[in-house]
């Protein structure tokens, strides 16, 4: 008989084929449904159902502000996607916490939950920690970078909150060694952890050798070199590092384009930069694309670029999804030597690493794709790496950990 698992997360697809939401938690929930009856508690959003089913996964959404269309903390990318919350969104935080705690308590009681898996140490990890002693359900926290960065931003208060949460968790599952290090440095505590990368259903990103056919399908030129950038258009994504590399690259090469798939607050600034430095002929912009459509772009491109940096607020991406998706497609990845990227990319084996912010070094590695390289071994290594974070593999690791904390509810 399956036990009941509750996943608590601030970000989850608002509807089927939601192009804006990251897919890692969704893929994990689906894979875990072979072991558990999986329930997902997440914030509601305008036009999203309060309760629905995604295969064998039951999704429960809670509202925290009225009218619902004014809710500002539950966008497709999550509340900390763009680092700073707007004033109106900050006003909603107390209501968010109260509503989440009440709905957490109700869901655990109503569905007889055996174990709680909070994604993001803050705010979700804090919400359950507050009622943990009343409900006595084991608490396992999946550690994502934005939640840790938000606590770091609050200094000594963030440290106190982090220590409180860690005392009310049986296990911490960082998505990268870098995220674990940040929490350990903030809290000043040693804690029970295991690093497990974000889950991805790699079957959706299997590399196809028919690159020319895929290019015809999505309207790309056969003999042009294409680079792919996907992600939120924010400072920490390193998008301007990529633009500077493009400016340097076009002095020597002309037959290339960078496909940018993403949206964010820097979009208008990026457009001005492209015009100012005459990069219009080398940029293709898509605000959003379905996960299926994005996989087509991966298959058609020569390389994936992930130029992440540490922004002015001290935040960075824990693990860019483009790195995992690119590896799963067998596409060379050129990424910053930063954060969780170091856990997956081995320089010269399954991709290339450059120093964060060094656009000249990035341009050098991009230039390699214009030369006749033997990439078959690199592509094979990339796909072999991807097997480590296939959703089935990750779910099995979660299952092995969860079953050590079972208690009678």
Secondary structure as UniProt FT lines:
FT   STRAND          3..8
FT   TURN            16..17
FT   HELIX           24..32
FT   TURN            33..35
FT   STRAND          36..43
FT   TURN            46..47
FT   STRAND          51..54
FT   TURN            55..56
FT   STRAND          57..62
FT   HELIX           68..70
FT   TURN            76..77
FT   TURN            79..82
FT   HELIX           87..110
FT   TURN            111..112
FT   STRAND          115..119
FT   HELIX           121..125
FT   HELIX           126..135
FT   STRAND          138..143
FT   HELIX           145..153
FT   HELIX           155..167
FT   STRAND          171..174
FT   HELIX           177..187
FT   HELIX           202..205
FT   HELIX           211..218
FT   TURN            222..223
FT   STRAND          225..230
FT   HELIX           235..237
FT   HELIX           239..249
FT   TURN            250..252
FT   STRAND          256..261
FT   TURN            265..266
FT   HELIX           267..276
FT   TURN            277..278
FT   HELIX           280..282
FT   STRAND          283..286
FT   HELIX           291..300
FT   STRAND          303..306
FT   TURN            312..313
FT   HELIX           321..328
FT   TURN            329..330
FT   STRAND          332..336
FT   TURN            339..340
FT   HELIX           341..344
FT   TURN            348..350
FT   STRAND          351..354
FT   TURN            356..357
FT   HELIX           359..367
FT   HELIX           368..370
FT   HELIX           376..386
FT   HELIX           387..389
FT   HELIX           391..402
FT   HELIX           403..405
//
